[in-house]
Amino acid sequence: MSGAWRWWLVAVAVVGLLGVVLPMQLLSSRLPDPIAVHWGPDLQPDGSRSQSSAMTPPAVIIAAALLLSLIGASRAYAAGRAGRLAIVTFGSGLAAATNATIIVRNLDQAIWSNADRQTPAMLALQLSVALAAAALAYAVGSRAWRDVQPAAAPQGPTLALTAGERAYWSGSASNRWLLAVAAYLPLQALAVLAMFSHQRMLPVWLGLHIVVFVVLELFSRIRVTIDGRGVTVRYGHLGLWTQRVPLERIAGAQAIELDPIAHGGWGYRGSRRLFGKASIVVRSGPAVRLDLRGGQRLFITVDDAATAARLLNGLIGRQSPSTGTPLVTTSAR
């Protein structure tokens, strides 16, 4: 596969870098040296750098975004390419917008401490500009590379289904360690409440405990079901959060052995929209890999993944779900 498209990533990074360097150089005589680069909680300037070193943090942001986008780029197809373009555009846009804010606040000031007060509106504008540019880049990239698709992945073993059979399968995966940590968090929250009841940061700490507790509970157990409509994943013991993948979006399925470290850890890793690949990781071991149309992949850890993959391939091969005598296979722990 040609790697020429990756030069677009480099070009966007270069444009972002020029958006940082040129304004600083052109307006150098109207800026103090050193220049205010940081504003405190009261939105007043409280930190400075020389004009030359003030450009270093934005340049690092752009370089980091470019490096992140180039990781695994050789295997990227339509969604992955557009996602990488969005990452570089966001980093470059955020760096240039932040640098522009710094210049505007320091313009025509004698010393850095006299720089104008920062405003929430300006900070929101910085982020909004970067997000809007990234969204536009993703849309343009998706359109430009929409015909770039991977070769069809070979299907795994198939469960033969007759035209009149209905098929259903359910399985689960659980992680007792995640559940144990989730159960410990309420006890720790009570201890924090008793020991630091007068601390101003107490609501933040308690809120953080609640967020982590919910995330750990959701990924301590998932239940996966497969039928003629596709794949459904229910998170947590109550199954309050549900994710569905329609059958028509699945090109094939295979059972694999999954290593959480190789997929970035436990939980929901990656992004199908941004990177073309995502993983629902509860524990190591058996997992089903869904090869989705459009070059995306979804990995799901689940017990008896081989049966799940065989049934999915059978449903895909039959093309259209039908009604008739049910064929039920259940695997749950």
Secondary structure, 3 states (H helix, E strand, C coil): CCCCCHHHHHHHHHHHHHHHHHHHHHCHHHCCCCEEEEECCCCCEEEEECHHHHCHHHHHHHHHHHHHHHCCHHHCCHHHHHHHHHHHHHHHHHHHHHHHHHHHHHCCCCCHHHCCCCCHHHHHHHHHHHHHHHHHHHHHHHHHCCCCCCCCCCCCCCCCCCCCCEEEEEEEEECHHHHHHHHHHHHHHHHHHHHCCCCCCHHHHHHHHHHHHHHHHHHCEEEEEEECCEEEEEECCCCCEEEEEEHHHEEEEEEEEECHHHHCCCEEEEEHHHHCEEEEECCCEEEEEEEECCCCEEEEECCCHHHHHHHHHHHHHHCCCCCCCEEEEECCC
